[in-house]
């Protein structure tokens, strides 16, 4: 999951930039309305204009940066149309534009990819995590089973080392017989006079 962090950071950047532009445009419209005397007259136009401009710029950012981001996701195998449509529509619709749709879409795509790769198995991974937790009873049972397995492996290794030592000792015991047989065969060879 850590290897997908750059995608989440890019999605957060897109959502953050959209929100920043939206709120800056709104603040400019409201700031003009705060000017004494003139602001009361112009404020009725600038506040809605600031909101509309903020939404328009936010939608433009969502379309351009979002399209590039979707292309990046598709090149890296993280593009899932079901989630991309949700992220794309939330970035283009005026009311939902403020929500972090690109980040939510990215997280959903990453979760789907990790599930397909077998890194995440939903409730099975949660159950396993709880099982090996040292603070639970199930975790204590798991640790006990692992300790028994380690002891069995140690005992098996000891038995194997004893058998290997016995075989080596038998081999050493056979060496004198081999040496005497070799001496006899050398003595039995005919010698030729030159």
TIKOLBA-128377 format. One record per residue: y, x, z of N, C-alpha, C, O in turn. Coordinates in steps of 0.05 Angstrom, whole numbers, padded with zeros to 5 digits, always signed. Each point is the difference from the previous one (the first is absolute). Layout:
# residues N
YXZYXZYXZYXZ
...
***
This chain:
# residues 194
-00023+00016+00000+00023-00016+00000+00025+00017+00000+00021-00008-00010
-00022+00032+00021+00023+00018+00002+00008+00009-00028+00023+00005-00005
-00043-00002-00013+00007+00010-00027+00016-00020-00016+00012+00008-00020
-00011-00033+00029+00016-00020-00014+00028-00004+00013+00015-00017-00009
-00008+00033+00028+00026-00002+00013+00024+00003-00019+00019-00015+00004
-00020+00033-00023+00023+00002-00019+00006-00027-00014+00023-00005-00006
-00043-00010+00000+00005-00026-00014+00014-00019+00019+00018-00015-00009
-00026+00015+00034+00014-00017+00020+00029+00009+00003+00018-00017+00003
-00013+00043-00003+00027+00010+00003+00017-00008-00024+00023-00008+00004
-00034+00009-00028+00015-00008-00024+00006-00030+00002+00022-00009-00006
-00041-00007+00014+00004-00029+00003+00021-00006+00021+00017-00018-00004
-00018+00032+00026+00021-00003+00021+00027+00007-00011+00020-00013+00007
-00018+00034-00023+00025+00009-00012+00011-00023-00018+00024-00006+00002
-00041-00005-00019+00009-00022-00018+00010-00023+00017+00022-00011-00006
-00037+00002+00025+00008-00023+00017+00025+00006+00016+00018-00017+00003
-00016+00041+00008+00023+00008+00015+00025+00002-00017+00022-00009+00008
-00024+00020-00032+00023+00001-00018+00009-00027-00008+00024-00005-00002
-00043-00013-00004+00008-00028-00007+00015-00013+00023+00021-00013-00004
-00031+00016+00028+00012-00013+00023+00028+00012+00005+00019-00014+00007
-00017+00041-00010+00026+00013+00004+00021-00010-00020+00022-00006+00008
-00030+00005-00033+00019-00010-00020+00008-00029+00005+00024-00007-00002
-00043-00009+00010+00006-00028+00005+00020-00003+00023+00019-00014-00002
-00025+00028+00024+00018-00003+00023+00027+00014-00004+00020-00009+00012
-00019+00030-00027+00026+00013-00006+00017-00019-00016+00024-00003+00005
-00035-00010-00025+00015-00019-00016+00009-00023+00017+00023-00010-00003
-00040+00000+00020+00008-00022+00018+00022+00009+00019+00019-00014+00004
-00021+00039+00006+00020+00010+00019+00027+00004-00015+00021-00005+00012
-00021+00014-00037+00025+00002-00015+00013-00027-00004+00024-00002+00003
-00040-00018-00009+00011-00026-00003+00011-00011+00026+00022-00012+00000
-00036+00016+00021+00010-00009+00026+00023+00017+00010+00018-00010+00014
-00018+00036-00022+00023+00017+00008+00026-00008-00013+00021+00001+00013
-00022-00010-00038+00024-00010-00013+00009-00025+00014+00024-00005+00002
-00043-00011+00007+00007-00025+00013+00013+00005+00027+00013-00018+00011
-00017+00042+00001+00011+00006+00026+00029+00009-00001+00013+00003+00020
-00002+00002-00044+00028+00009-00003+00018-00024+00008-00004-00022-00009
+00024+00027+00026+00017-00022+00009+00015-00012-00024+00007+00014-00019
-00002-00039+00020+00015-00017-00019-00014-00002-00027-00007-00021-00009
+00003+00044-00005-00012-00001-00027-00030-00006+00002-00011-00013-00017
-00002+00024+00038-00029-00003+00003-00009-00029+00002-00021-00007-00009
+00038-00009+00021-00008-00028+00003-00001-00014-00027-00017-00018-00004
+00034+00025-00013+00000-00012-00026-00021+00012-00018-00015-00014-00013
+00015+00041+00012-00019+00014-00018-00028+00000+00012-00020+00002-00016
+00017-00005+00042-00027+00001+00013-00018-00022-00009-00024+00004-00001
+00035-00027-00007-00017-00021-00009-00014+00007-00026-00020-00012-00007
+00032+00031-00008-00012+00009-00025-00016+00025+00004-00022+00003-00012
+00032+00016+00028-00013+00026+00002-00026+00000+00015-00019+00015-00007
+00016-00032+00027-00025-00001+00015-00023-00009-00018-00020+00013-00002
+00023-00036-00011-00022-00008-00019-00003+00019-00023-00023+00005-00009
+00045+00007+00000-00002+00020-00021-00015+00025+00009-00016+00011-00015
+00021-00002+00040-00014+00022+00012-00030-00005+00003-00017+00017-00006
+00011-00042+00014-00028-00007+00003-00014-00001-00027-00022+00011-00004
+00035-00022-00016-00011-00002-00027-00003+00028-00012-00021+00006-00012
+00041+00010+00015-00001+00028-00010-00023+00016+00013-00014+00014-00013
+00012-00018+00039-00021+00014+00015-00028-00009-00009-00018+00017-00004
+00015-00043-00001-00026-00010-00010-00005+00010-00028-00023+00009-00006
+00043-00009-00011-00004+00010-00027-00007+00029-00001-00019+00008-00014
+00033+00008+00029-00007+00029+00001-00027+00005+00012-00015+00017-00009
+00008-00033+00030-00026+00003+00012-00022-00007-00019-00021+00013-00001
+00025-00035-00014-00020-00008-00020-00003+00021-00022-00022+00007-00008
+00045+00005-00001-00001+00021-00020-00015+00024+00010-00016+00012-00014
+00021-00004+00039-00014+00022+00012-00030-00006+00002-00017+00017-00006
+00011-00041+00014-00028-00008+00002-00014+00001-00026-00023+00009-00002
+00036-00018-00019-00013+00000-00027-00003+00028-00010-00022+00007-00010
+00042+00010+00011-00002+00027-00011-00017+00018+00017-00020+00012-00010
+00026-00009+00035-00016+00018+00017-00028-00012+00005-00019+00015+00001
+00017-00041+00000-00026-00013+00004-00018+00005-00024-00024+00004+00004
+00035-00006-00028-00016+00005-00024-00010+00028+00000-00024+00005-00007
+00041+00014+00013-00009+00028+00002-00021+00004+00021-00019+00016-00004
+00023-00029+00027-00020+00003+00021-00026-00013-00007-00021+00011+00006
+00021-00033-00020-00025-00013-00009-00014+00019-00020-00025+00001+00000
+00040+00012-00017-00012+00019-00018-00013+00023+00015-00022+00009-00007
+00036+00001+00027-00011+00021+00017-00026-00009+00013-00020+00015+00001
+00020-00039+00010-00024-00010+00013-00023-00003-00020-00023+00006+00006
+00029-00015-00030-00021-00004-00020-00012+00026-00010-00023+00002-00005
+00040+00019+00003-00010+00026-00008-00019+00012+00021-00018+00016-00006
+00022-00023+00031-00016+00011+00022-00022-00019+00010-00012+00004+00021
+00007-00026-00036-00022-00017+00006+00005-00019+00024-00019-00010+00012
+00044+00006-00005+00007-00018+00022+00012-00026-00009+00010-00015+00017
-00011+00009-00042+00013-00024-00010-00020-00023+00000-00022+00001-00012
+00029-00022+00027-00016-00025+00001+00019-00023-00006+00019-00005+00014
-00024-00009-00036+00018-00020-00010+00006-00021+00020+00022-00010+00002
-00042+00002+00014+00004-00021+00019+00022+00007+00020+00016-00017+00007
-00016+00042+00002+00020+00009+00019+00026+00007-00013+00022-00005+00011
-00023+00015-00036+00024+00009-00014+00017-00025-00007+00025+00002+00001
-00037-00024-00008+00015-00024-00006+00016-00009+00025+00023-00008-00003
-00036+00009+00026+00014-00008+00024+00023+00018+00006+00022-00009+00008
-00026+00036-00011+00022+00018+00005+00022-00002-00020+00024+00001+00007
-00031-00006-00032+00020-00002-00021+00016-00026+00003+00025+00001-00003
-00038-00023+00009+00015-00025+00003+00017+00000+00024+00023-00011+00000
-00032+00023+00022+00017+00001+00024+00024+00018-00004+00020-00004+00013
-00021+00023-00032+00023+00017-00005+00020-00013-00019+00023+00009-00002
-00032-00030-00013+00018-00012-00020+00011-00027+00010+00022-00007-00008
-00036-00007+00025+00010-00025+00009+00023+00004+00020-00002+00017+00018
+00024-00031-00021+00024+00005+00016-00004-00002+00031+00010+00018+00014
-00024-00037-00004-00003-00002+00029-00020+00020+00011+00005+00012+00021
-00027-00008-00036-00020+00019+00010+00007+00029-00006-00015+00018+00008
+00037-00014-00022+00008+00027-00008+00006+00018+00024-00003+00025-00002
+00010-00036+00024+00008+00016+00024-00025+00010+00014+00001+00021+00013
-00024-00034-00016-00024+00008+00014-00012+00025-00013+00005+00005-00024
-00020+00011+00039-00012+00025-00011-00025-00006-00016-00022+00007+00008
+00025-00019-00031-00023-00008-00017-00014+00023-00012-00025-00001-00002
+00039+00022-00006-00013+00023-00013-00017+00015+00020-00022+00009-00006
+00031-00007+00031-00015+00014+00020-00025-00016+00007-00022+00011+00003
+00024-00038+00000-00023-00016+00006-00020+00001-00023-00024+00002+00005
+00033-00002-00030-00018+00001-00023-00014+00027+00000-00024+00001-00006
+00038+00020+00012-00012+00027+00000-00021+00002+00021-00022+00011-00005
+00027-00021+00029-00020+00002+00022-00025-00016-00008-00022+00008+00005
+00026-00032-00016-00023-00016-00009-00016+00014-00021-00025+00000+00000
+00039+00013-00020-00015+00015-00021-00015+00023+00012-00023+00006-00008
+00035+00008+00027-00014+00023+00013-00024-00009+00016-00021+00012-00001
+00024-00034+00015-00023-00011+00016-00023-00008-00019-00023+00005+00006
+00030-00017-00028-00020-00008-00020-00015+00025-00011-00024+00000-00003
+00040+00020-00004-00012+00025-00012-00018+00014+00020-00022+00008-00007
+00030-00006+00032-00017+00013+00020-00025-00017+00006-00021+00012+00006
+00023-00038-00008-00024-00016+00003-00019+00004-00023-00024+00001+00004
+00035+00001-00028-00018+00005-00023-00013+00028+00001-00023+00003-00008
+00037+00016+00019-00011+00027+00002-00019+00003+00023-00014+00020+00003
+00012-00040+00014-00019+00001+00022+00011+00013+00024-00015+00004+00020
+00041+00004-00020+00011+00012+00024+00006-00020+00021+00002+00007+00024
+00002-00032-00032+00007-00021+00019-00019-00023-00004-00002-00010-00023
-00012+00002+00043-00020-00022-00003+00008-00024+00017-00018-00014+00009
+00043+00010-00004+00009-00024+00014-00009-00001+00028+00005+00019+00016
-00020-00040-00009-00008-00003+00028-00021+00020+00008-00004+00007+00023
-00011+00004-00043-00020+00020+00006+00013+00025+00011-00010+00012+00019
+00033-00003-00031+00013+00023+00010+00012-00005+00027+00001+00018+00017
+00009-00042-00012+00011-00006+00026-00022+00000+00021+00004+00010+00022
-00026-00021-00029-00023-00001+00019-00009+00028+00006-00006+00006+00023
+00004+00011-00043-00008+00028+00005+00020+00014+00017-00008+00015+00018
+00034-00019-00023+00020+00013+00017-00002-00009+00029+00002+00017+00018
-00006-00043-00014-00004-00009+00027-00026+00011+00013-00001+00005+00024
-00019-00003-00041-00026+00010+00011+00001+00028+00010-00012+00007+00020
+00027+00010-00034+00001+00028+00008+00022+00006+00020+00004+00023+00008
+00012-00043-00001+00021+00003+00019-00012+00008+00027-00018-00014+00010
+00027+00035+00002-00012+00009+00025+00005-00019+00024-00013+00002+00021
+00032-00021-00024+00007-00017+00022-00016-00026+00000+00004-00016+00018
-00021+00012-00037-00015-00025+00000-00029+00006+00007-00009+00022-00002
-00005-00043+00010-00029+00002+00006-00016+00008-00024-00018+00016+00001
+00026-00028-00024-00014+00006-00024+00004+00030-00007-00018+00013-00010
+00042-00003+00015+00005+00028-00005-00017+00018+00018-00009+00021-00009
+00004-00030+00034-00017+00016+00017-00028+00000-00010-00014+00021+00001
+00005-00044-00011-00027-00001-00012-00002+00019-00024-00020+00014-00003
+00040-00015-00014+00001+00017-00023-00001+00030+00007-00015+00015-00011
+00031-00008+00032-00001+00028+00009-00027+00007+00011-00010+00022-00005
-00003-00041+00020-00027+00005+00010-00020+00005-00022-00017+00018+00002
+00019-00034-00023-00019+00003-00023+00005+00027-00013-00019+00014-00007
+00044-00006+00004+00006+00026-00012-00010+00023+00017-00010+00020-00010
+00012-00023+00037-00011+00021+00017-00030+00002-00002-00011+00023-00001
-00003-00045-00001-00029+00001-00004-00007+00013-00026-00019+00016-00002
+00034-00023-00019-00006+00013-00026+00005+00030+00001-00016+00015-00011
+00037-00007+00025+00005+00029+00003-00023+00014+00015-00008+00022-00008
-00001-00035+00030-00022+00012+00015-00026+00002-00017-00013+00020+00000
+00008-00041-00016-00024+00001-00017+00003+00022-00021-00020+00014-00006
+00043-00011-00005+00004+00021-00019-00003+00028+00012-00011+00018-00012
+00020-00015+00037-00003+00025+00014-00029+00006+00006-00009+00022-00004
-00006-00042+00013-00028+00003+00006-00015+00006-00026-00019+00017+00000
+00026-00030-00022-00013+00005-00025+00005+00029-00010-00018+00013-00010
+00043-00004+00015+00007+00027-00008-00016+00020+00017-00009+00021-00010
+00005-00027+00036-00015+00018+00017-00029+00001-00009-00012+00022-00001
+00000-00045-00005-00028-00001-00009-00002+00016-00026-00019+00015-00004
+00037-00019-00015+00000+00014-00025+00002+00030+00004-00014+00016-00013
+00032-00007+00032+00003+00028+00004-00025+00012+00013-00008+00023-00006
-00006-00038+00024-00025+00009+00012-00021+00003-00022-00015+00020+00001
+00013-00039-00019-00021+00002-00021+00006+00023-00018-00018+00014-00009
+00043-00009+00003+00008+00022-00017-00007+00027+00014-00010+00018-00013
+00015-00016+00039-00006+00024+00015-00031+00004+00000-00009+00023-00002
-00006-00044+00006-00029+00002+00000-00010+00011-00027-00018+00017+00000
+00028-00028-00022-00008+00009-00026+00007+00030-00004-00015+00015-00012
+00039-00007+00021+00007+00028-00003-00018+00018+00017-00007+00022-00009
+00000-00031+00033-00018+00016+00017-00028+00002-00013-00012+00021+00001
+00003-00042-00013-00026+00001-00015+00002+00019-00023-00019+00015-00006
+00041-00015-00007+00004+00019-00023+00000+00029+00010-00011+00018-00013
+00024-00014+00036+00000+00027+00012-00028+00008+00008-00008+00023-00004
-00007-00041+00015-00028+00005+00008-00017+00008-00024-00019+00015+00003
+00025-00026-00026-00015+00005-00024+00007+00027-00013-00014+00010-00017
+00036+00002+00025+00009+00025-00012-00019+00023+00004-00005+00015-00019
-00007-00011+00044-00020+00022+00002-00024-00004-00018-00009+00020-00011
+00000-00044+00008-00023-00005-00018+00008+00008-00029-00015+00012-00014
+00040-00020+00006+00009+00007-00027+00003+00030-00003-00007+00011-00021
+00017+00002+00042+00003+00029-00002-00028+00014-00002-00003+00018-00015
-00016-00027+00031-00026+00013-00001-00014-00006-00027-00013+00018-00010
+00016-00041+00000-00011-00007-00027+00013+00018-00021-00014+00009-00019
+00039-00004+00021+00014+00017-00019-00010+00028+00001-00004+00013-00020
+00000-00002+00045-00010+00027+00003-00028+00003-00012-00006+00019-00013
-00011-00040+00018-00027+00001-00011+00000+00000-00030-00015+00015-00013
+00032-00031+00001+00001-00001-00029+00011+00027-00012-00008+00008-00021
+00026+00005+00036+00009+00026-00010-00022+00021+00002-00003+00016-00018
-00013-00017+00040-00021+00019+00003-00023-00005-00020-00014+00019-00007
+00010-00043-00001-00022-00006-00018+00007+00006-00029-00018-00001-00017
+00041+00007+00011+00007+00007-00027-00012+00027-00008-00001+00019+00015
-00009-00019-00039-00011+00026-00009+00022+00019-00006+00021-00007-00010
-00025+00032+00017+00019+00021-00006-00010+00016-00024-00023+00005-00003
+00041+00001-00013-00007+00014-00025+00010+00029+00002+00023+00004+00009
-00039+00014-00018+00008+00028+00001+00016+00006-00026-00006-00009-00022
+00026+00024+00026+00016+00007-00023-00005+00028-00009+00012+00009-00019
***
